[in-house]
Amino acid sequence: MAIAVKAIPTLYGAEARDFRERADEVERRNNKRPKRDLNKDPKVIAVREILRKGGIL
């Protein structure tokens, strides 16, 4: 029994322009955020420690 493949919707014309403008606006807003130092993030530190103990890092 086969699983139906869904078509991927494609935007054209005004819808495509509106989508692109909104995507660009979100990207501009995210670029204004202060950059985080992941080396100081406790979760990243914990993962690195686990990987080090496992011999992966």
N, C-alpha and C positions, 0 to 999 in steps of 0.2 A: 504494500500500500504506500503510495507516494504522498509526500507532504506538499501542499500547494505553495508555490513561490509567490510572494507578494511583490507587486510592482513598486519600485522606488519612485515616489512622487518627485516631479521636476517642476521648478518654478520658472515662469516666463514673464516677460514684460514688467508691468508695474509691481507685481508681487515679488519678483526677483530683485528689483531695485530696492523696494522697501525692506526686504529681508537683509540685503547687503548693507544698507544704511544702519539698520538696527544692530547688526553684527559688528560693524565698525565702531559704533557708539559704545557698545559694551567693551570692546577691546581698548578704546581710548580711556574709559573709566578705570579699567583694570590696570593699565599702565601707570596710572597716577598713584596707585597704592604703594606704600613703602615696602621695599623688598625685605623679606625675612631671612635671617641667617639660619639655615637648616642645621648647621653644625651645633647650634645651641638648643634645638628643639628636643625636649625630653623623649619623645616618641622615636625620633631618629636615632638618638643616642642608645635607646633600649634595643632597637632593631640591630644596630651595628654591633652591640655587645653580644646579642644572641648569635649573629652570623660569625663573629670572631670566635666565640666558644665552640661553634659547630665546625670551625675550620674552613669556612667559606670565604672569609675575608682575611 
